[in-house]
């Protein structure tokens, strides 16, 4: 744990749903949040989410990372099949001080703004657009609610996997509405994505890729 985290008084410690995987702290200033991010810039197995003083710290395990990788690969493979330009931003930290919000998606993608973002080496949400698609893996639950963060930062579409199914959510006004077909990926169905995600654990990779192509080509 970083020096900044160790210095936070115990009274700020919030709810821990799983001591190993997740802890939520309350009353954390934006300045402290930024210092924690700086201290953990090179630490790859932790994610931070911040919403107006609440800070979630999550240590990522294999199950989480496996589903993240498979779902990310699904997005990129489908984009290629559909000939949609894209730029992945992986688990980049997206934050905006004026909103007092920040997050690191499990995977993030740009489509209509792909060309613009491809030329950048850093992203500043006070100047640059937010990613259009965010993947969220939440199989342990009890996490800090991310949708208010995503909505305030302007994330257009969220694919959320809860361990049982992948659900698509589209930003409408200031809230998200569940949708059955993706806007970002030209009407790909959430039901098909769920099926393909689970088949990744059953097939050799090359056979899984072939199945993705067969399934998507049947849809278009």
N, C-alpha and C positions, 0 to 999 in steps of 0.2 A: 504494500500500500504506500502511496506517495506521502511525502512530508506534509503536503497541503491537507490531504485527507486525515492524516494522523493528528493534525492540529485542530481539526473541527471538534468543538465541544460535543460531549456525548448527548446533550439535550437535543442536538440537531439530528441525531440518528433516527431514521423513520422506520419503515416496515421492511423486514427481510423475509421474502417468501421462501427462499432457499439460500441458506448461508453461503453455500459454495458458489451459486450461480447469480444471485441478484440481491441488491440492496438499494433502498430508496432513502435519500437524505432530504430533509426539509430545511428551509431557511438559508439556502445557499445563494450567495450573491453572484451576479454576473461575473464580477472580477475573479472570484474564487473558481467559478466554472471554467473560465478561460485559462487560469493557471493550472488547473487539473488537466485540461486538454493538452497544454504545452508539455507538462511533465510526462504524459502518457503517449506522446506523439508516435513513438517508436514501438509501443506495446500493441501487438496485433490481436490479442485475444480478449480485449475489453471494448465494450460499447458504452457510450454515454448519451443520455437524453436529458434535456433540460427544458423545463416549462415553468417560468415565473417563480423561481426559487426552489422548485422540486428537482432533484438530480437523481437519475437512475444510473447505477453502475452495474453492468452485466458482464460476467465472465462467460465466454462462449465455449460450449462443449462440442464434441464430435457430431452428435445427432443434429444439433442446430446447424452446424457448418455444412453437414452433408446435404440437408434439405435446401439450404441457401445455395449451394453450388449447383444442385440439380435444377432448381427453379430458375436460377440465373442462366444456365445453359439452355433451358427451354426457351427463354425469352430471346436470346441471341440467335438460336437456331431457327426459330419461327420468323424472326425479322429477316433472316437471310432468305428463307423460303419465299416470303412475301415481298422480297426485294425492298424492304423498308430500311432507309438509312438510320443508323443509331450510333450513339456514343455512350458507353458505360462509364459510370463514375464510381463503381464499386461501393465501398463503405466510407466515402468521403464525409467529413464532418460539415454539415450545412448548419449555419447559425446566423441569426440576425439580432443584434443587440436591441434595436428599436422595438422588436417584438418580444424580447426576453425569451426566445425559444431557440433550441438547437437539437440536432439529432444526427445519428449515423445510421443510415439505412442498412439493411442486410445486403441490399443491392439497389442501385439507382441507375436510371437510364434517361437519356435525352433522345428524342426522335426528330421533331420539327426543328429543334434548336441544335441538332447534332453537329452541323457544320461549324456553327459559331463556337461551340464548346470544344471542338476538336483542336482548335487553334490556341486554346488557353492552357496555362500550367497551374493556375489557381482560380478558385471560384469565390466570388464575393457576392452574397445575396443582396447587398445593398445596390449592386449594379447589374448583376447577372441574373438570368432566369433560374428558377428552381427546376430540379429534374421533373420530368413529366410522369415518370412511373417509379414508384418505390415498392420494393418487396420487403415484407415484414414477416419474419418467422417468430411466432409466439406459441410455442408448444409447452411452456412451463406455466404460463398465465401469471396473474398477480403483478403484471408489469405496470409501469407508469403509462396511462392512456396516451397513445401517440397521435390519434386522429386530430385532437385540437392543435398539436404542433404542426402536423402536416397541413391542416387547413389554413392556419395563419401564415404559413410560408408559401402557400400556393401550389401544393402538390396536386396535380390534376387527377391522378389515378393511383390507387394502392391495391396491390395483390397481397392478401394476408392469409397465411397458412397457420392453422391452429392445431395441427397434428392429425386432423381428420379430412379437411377439405380446404381447397384454395378458393377464397371468395374475392371478387372484384368489387371495388368501391370507387365511385366517381364523385369528384367534388362538384357540388351544386350549391352555389351561394357560399355559405360559411360552414356547411356540413356535408357529410358524405352519404350517398345513397348507394345501396348494393345494386349492382348490375350483373347481368348474366353474360354479356359479351363485352370484350375489351374495345375501347375506342382507340387506344394507342396501337394495338395490333389487329386492326381491321376485323372486328367481329369474332375473334377467337373466343370460344366459350370456356367459362370457368370450369364447367363439368369435364371438358376434355383435358384441360390443364391438370386437374386433380388426378384423372386416370393416368395420364402420362407421367406425372410426378411419381406415383407409386410404382409404376412399371420400371422405373429407373433402378429400383432395388432388386428386380427380378431378372433383368437382362444384361447380357454383355453390352458394353458401351456402344459398340458399333451397331448392334442389333437395336438398341434403344434409339439411336439416331435415325436409323431406317424407319422405325415405327413412327417417330415424330413426323418425318417427311410424308409417310403414307397417310397419317391421320389428318394432317393439315391440308394436304392436297385434295383429300376427300371433301374438305369443308369449303374449298374455294372453287 
